[in-house]
Amino acid sequence: AFRSMAEEEPVEAPAAKQGVFVFPNGARYDGTYEMKPEHEPAEGETDVPMTRVRHGTGVYKLDGNVYEGEWVQDRMHGHGLFKFMGGDVYDGDWVQDQFHGQGKYKWKNGAYYIGAWESNKMHGEGMFVDTEGRQWKGRFFNGQGPGLHTLPTEPAEQQQQQQ
């Protein structure tokens, strides 16, 4: 039976390793990683130094900031939860170390935004709830909310009757 090269068994990617390592700046990573060449080998170069690359899932901590989530080729990418040392929290989608996709950002004062993100900015359909509980819903553009409208709030008496 004739077999073309295309029908050969696929080459498996190297298995992810599990471990804990500390960076020179004191940051700590606990999770899965891969070993990757530090650079593309030059012609004839056979002994290329290898480096660890965060890949898979893990927890990264630095100076009171904590990211727990998915990594792709040493970048926060996929879904993750980032707790900022100041008390703010972002839980959502990441693309190459930036909020991008759907997510919720909650400020330590209690205000929050839930909706679409693009390149670390509120961008697309979303809702912002301020510290008074007022809801602003609509289309955000580049971190701003032109044309947002407030949603009606129920009078306090109606809220108490429902509880």
Disulfide bonds with the S-S distance in Angstrom:
none
